[in-house]
Amino acid sequence: GRSPSLAAMTRYALRELAESPDGFFLMVEGSQIDWGGHSNDLEYVIDETADFDDAIGEVYRFLKENGLDDDTLVVITADHGEEFREHGGWWHGTTLYDEQIRVPLVMRLPEGMSDGGERSGRRREPVQLVDLPATILRLLGLTATDASPGRSLLDPAQSDREPVRSFAQNGMQAVIEGRFKLITSQGEEATLLFDLEADPGEQENLAGTQADRVARLRELGVEWE
């Protein structure tokens, strides 16, 4: 494996930051997972994911050993997924199927920073990373500006919550509302509609039989300029 490992570098960074009297911010990026995806090397992706998991362990160990368990916000997420031939291709940024856009989002809230809510739990409805800055600001007792995108994930589920949207570099757009997901392309080359509960692998395109739903979800998308 690589030397130093991501876990070792994380351990060193935490040791240095522990000297700060004003707290600290640390971002640990498992960038080599991405490189494994670029080269379509599943074994490398697995090895680097294990290294990233070890780095997470270093963070939690550090917090416990230094009495910072109840004072530190930990966020674990990713900016994209990776396709390994689920829909005939590989890499990322090329389609909007779930294997490329569905990522984990884990937040460990410190004591007293749960904004009156639970410190633990699971949200089943899809959210989007654009909501993360507003969520962190609220946890810190700060207010996002009106121009800031996204809404705090600490808000209870609301009927007027914006649908989840995702975009690809090639002009594709996805809109997810409830159990249904619409994928369209800028040039109208393809329209795909999936029922994510009945068909989580996104294999059966329902666009040809549910024109009304396609039209509604299309209206919720973003107009290309």
N, C-alpha and C positions, 0 to 999 in steps of 0.2 A: 504493500500500500504506500500511499504518499507519506512523506515525512517533511515537516511535522504534519500530523493529522489535524483535521478541523477541531476535534475535541481538545487536542493539546493547545492549539492556538486560542481557543475559547478560554481554556483554563488560565493561560498566561494573561489574556486581556482582562479577565475578571480579577486576577490578583493585582494588576496595576490599578484598575478602577476602584478597587476596594479602599484605596487610600483617600479617595475624594470625600470631603466632608459634606458636599452638596448633592450627594446622590450621583447617578450616572445613567447614561443611555448606551446600550450596546446592541449593534445589529450583527447577527451571525448569518452569513449567506452560504448556503450549500450550493455554490455555483457549479461545482464539478458534476452535480447531478444533471445539470443542464447540458454540459459537454457530452455526457454519456448519451443523452437524447439526440444531440446533434449527429453523433456518429452511429446512431441506431445500435448501441451496445448495451443490451439489457443487463448483462452481468456487471458492467461498470456502474450502471445506475443503481443496482441493488447494493453494491459495495459502498458507494458514496452516500446512499440513503442511510445505511447502517452507521456510517461515520457521523452523519448529521444527527442521528438519534443519540449517539454517544455524546455529541456536543450539547444536546438538550439535557442529557443526564448531568453533565458538568454544571450547567446553569442551576438546576434544582439542588444539586449537592452543595454548591457554593452558597445559595440562599439559606439553606438549612444550617450549614456550619457557621454562618456569620449572623444568624438571627434576623435575616431579612425576609423570611417567608411571608410575613404579614405586611410588608412595605413595598413590594415590588410587583409591577405589572409585567406579565409575560405573554407575548403574542406569538403564535406559530402559524404561518400561512405560506402561500406560494403565489407567484404571479401568473402561472399557467400550469397546465398538466402536460402530458406527453402521450402521443399516440404510438402504439406498437402494432400496427396492422389491423386494429379493430375494425376499421373501415377501409382497409386496403392501402393505407399510407403510413407515414411515420413523421416524427418531428412535432412541431407545434406552430401555431399561428397560421395554419393552412386550412383548417376547418373549424366549425363551432360545435362539433360533437362533444359530449360530456367528457370524454377522456382527455380532451385538450383544454377544457375551460373549467371543469369542476375541480376545486382544490379544497384542502382542509383549511379550516379557520378555528383555531383553538385559542381561547383567552383565559388566562388564570388571573382572577381578580384578587388583589390584596385585601386584607381586612380593612373595612371602613371605606372602601372605594367601589362598593357595589351599587351606589346610588339608591339605596333602599331596597334593592332587589336581591335575588339569590346569587351567591358566589359561584354556584355550579349548576349545570343543567344543560340540556341539549335543545337546540332549535332545529326543527325539521324543515321549515320553509327555506327556500334559497335566499341568500343575501348576496351582496356584491362588495368587492373590496373598496369601492368608492365610498362606502359607509364607514370604513375603518377610521379615517382621521376624525370625523365628527364624534365617533364613539370614544376614542382616546381623549379628545379634548374634554368631553363631558365627564369622563372619569377623573380628569385632573382638575375639575371644577372650572373649566374655561368654556367660553361660548364660541362656536364657529361663526364666522361672518355669514351674512345672507348669501354672499357670492360663492361660498364654499359648497362643493357638490356633496351629495350624500346626506344621510340622516343617521342619528345615533341608533345603534342596534339595541341599546338599552330601552328604547321606547317599546311599549307593548305592540304586538302585531296589530296593524291597523288596516281597515278595508281600503283606505285611500293611499296605501303605500305604493310607490312607483314599482312597476314591473321590473324584473331583473333583465338587464340588457348586456350584451357582450358583442365585441367586434373583432374581426380578423383583418390582417394586413391587406388581404386581397379584395376588400370591399364587401365582405359578408357581414351580416348582422343577425343576431339572435334575440328574440324576445321570449321570456319565460313568465307565464302567469298561471299560478296554480300548478296543475299537473301537465299543462300543455306548453310546448316549445315550438316556436316558429323560426325557421332559418331562411333568410332571403339573401340574394346577392344584388349588388349595385346595378348590374346589367340585366337583372331579372332572368338570369340564365337558369335558376333553379329555385323552387319553393318547396320547403320540407316542413311537415308538421308531424310532431311526435307526441304521443301520450306517454309521459315519462314514468307513470306508475304501472301501466300495463306493458310498456315496452321500454324498460330502462336501457337496453342496448341500442335503441334508436335504429331499428331495422325496418319498421313498417311505416312508410310515408302515408299519412292520412290526408294530405293536402287535396287530393282529387275528390274526396268524399265529404269534406267539411269546409266548404267554401265560405260560409258565414264566419266560422271561427278564424279562418285564415285572414279574412278582411278585418275582423276586429283586432287581432294581434298585429296586423300590419299597421293599423292606425296608431298603435302604441309605440311603434318604432320611431327612429330618428330619421328625419328627412336628410338625404345626402345633398351636399352642395356641389 
